[in-house]
Amino acid sequence: MANSVQHAFDIAAEDYDRTRRRLVPGFDDFYRAAIDLIRFPRESPLKVLDLGAGTGLMAAFIAYSFPNARITMVDISNEMLERARARFELAGERFRFEVSDYGVDRIHEKYDAVVSALSIHHLSDEQKRSLFDRIYGALNDGGVFVNAEQFRCSTPERHQFHHERWVTRVRELGVDDRDLAAAMERMKFDRAATLEDQLEWLRAAGFREIDCAYKNLIFAVYSGIK
């Protein structure tokens, strides 16, 4: 499964940023909610880990919002990280890049914030629970985990309803047939969990002050504090 996901996102790397705004209804609010949940002063010298960092879109928002943050970007797709390296090539040592399968690999350092955007839903539920445990262990006391994510509704009927609404909405936003077809192809690798399950897994891992700050169709942004 990991190799299939890697191949799908290697192919998508070139168009990924271009299509995000049309494929994520409420794009600005979605990412703004994630940044707002990183509850540190703007000038803090944060150490941040971005899991499934892709082309560096989330990292760019964090770097702008926290100018002293140092960000490590991890992704299974080298093609995606090549785009991130190009994005941040003038930024020096603020950014590190690591090709790794974070679904199974250890997190070796400690961080003030661990973030992810539109990535963890590719893991199995067992891998998600294990990852939440590892993230908790990798955070400094008072650190925060923020996940801007797709989720599965609690019943198949409700999920189908919201998925159809998503298709309608992205067409209204102007996505073309090619980009929608490519997104639907990538969705074949989705293994999304319900929002309720994910929040419960955070609690089981030991997180406190668990908060879902944003929810729209099949997208949500939630956090927990160590």
N, C-alpha and C positions, 0 to 999 in steps of 0.2 A: 504493500500500500504506500509506504513512504516513497519508493522510487516512482510510482505512478503520480503522486502529488507533485514531487519534484519536477518531473517531466512536464506536467500541465502548467506549472508556474514558470518554468524556464521558457516555455513557448509564449506565455502571457506577458513576460517582462517588458517587452517593448511598448505595449499599449496600456499597461496597468494604470499608471497615473492619469493618462488621458481620459480613461473611462470611469474613474472612481466617482467623480461628482455626479455623473448621470446614473450610475448603478446603485448609489447609496442615497436614497431620498433623505433629505435633511442632513446632507453631508456636513455642513458647517456646524450645526448643533450637535451632531454625533461626535465630531472630534473635539469641539469646544467642551462638551461634557466630560470627555476623558481628561483633558488638560486641567479642568477645574477640580477634578478629584485628586490630583497630585497636590496634596495640601501642605505645601512648603512655601516660604517666602520666595519671591521672584529671584533674588540674588543668591539663593542658597547654592553652595557648591555640590550639587547632587551627583550621586553616582547612579546611573539609570541603566537597566537592562531591558532591551526591546526584543521580545520573542516573536519570531515570524516577521521580522522587520521589513521584508520585501525590498522595495525601492527606497525606503527611508521616509515615507510620507509622515507617519506618526512621529518619527525622530525629528523631522523638520519642525513640526508644531512644538515639540518639547524644547528644541534648541532655541527657538524664537522666544518662547515663554519663560525659559529659565536659562539666561545667557551664560551662566557659569556651570551648567550641567555637563557632565562627561557621559557619553552614551555608548554602550556596547550593543551592536546590532547583530542578532543571530538569525540565520535563515537556512533552510535546507537547500535553497536554490542559489547557486553561484551566480546565475544570470541576473536574478533579482538584486543580489548584493553588488554586482558590478554597476548597476544603475545607481545604487546608493553611494558607492564610492565616487562615481562621477558627480553626483549631487553635492557631496561634501568635500571635494578634492582640495578646496582652498581653506578648509577649516582646521587643518593640522591635527593635533593630538586629541582634540575633543571627542573624536569618533573612532571606534574600533569595530572591526568586522570579523565575523566568525561564521564559517559554513559548518553547520551542525544540525543534527536532528534533535531539537530540544524536547521532543516527545519521549525520548528514552535517555538522552545524555545527561550527565550530572551538571549542576550549576556550581562552579568552583569558587566563586567569589561572593562577597557580601555587597548588597546594594541598598540604597535608600528608597528606590522605586523600581518595581518590575511592571512593565506594560506590555500589552499586546493588542493588535487590531486585526480583526477579520482573519484569524489564523487558527486559534485553538480548536475551533469546531471541526478541523480535519482529524483530530485525534479521537480514538475510541473513548468511551466513558471511563474505562479503567485507567487509560493513560491520562485523561483530564484530572481525575482524582489524585493520581500519583504526582502529576505536575503541580497541582495546588499545594500538596505537601512539600514538594521540593522548593517551590517559590517561597513558602512560609519560612523554611529553613534558611533560605538565601537572603532574606531581608534583615536589615538592622532593626533593632527595637524601635517602634514608631514608624517603620517603613510601610509603604503602601503598594498594593497590587491593584492595577487598573486594567480591566479587560473590556475593549470595545468590540462587540461580537455579534455574530448571528446566533439565533437560538431557534429551537423547535417548539412550537406551541404544544399545549398539554394534550390535545386530541388531534388525530389525523384530519378531521373535518375542519377544525379551526386553523390548522396549519395550512391546509390547502386554500382556505379562504384568504389568509394573509399573503400567501405566495401569489395568488392571482391578483390581489391588490398591488403587490410589489411590481408585477409585470406591467400592469396598467400604469402605475406611477412612473416607472422608468421610461416607458414609451412617451408619456406626457413630457418628460424631461428631455426627450429628443434622442434617446439611444437608438442607434441604427440596428438593422437586423443582424449584421455581422457581429457586432459587439455583444448583443443580447444572446446570440447563439453561443458565442465563446464563453460568456458568463454561465449559461445553462450547462455547458459541457464541464466547466470547472466544478459546478455544484454537484455533479455526479460523485465527487469525492467527499462531499460534506457528510459529517457524522455528528450533526448538531444535537445538543442536549437541551432539555427544557431549562428555562431560566430558573424555575423553582429548584430543580436538582442542582444547578451550578451554585446557587447561593447556599444551599445546604452543604455542599462539598466544601465551600469556603469555611463555614462554621465548623465542620468536622476537622478541618485542617488546623483550626485554632484562631482564625481571623476574627476580629471584633469590628464594631462599627460598620457592618456590612451595609452597603448602600447601592441601590439601583437608581441612578440619576437620570437615565434617559431610556425611553422605550418607544419604538416606532416600527410598526409592521413586524419584520423578522429581525430587527436590530435592537440591541440594548447595550448600555454602558454601565458596568457595576464595579464596585471596589471593596476592598477589605483592608484593615489596618492590623499590623502585627503588634 
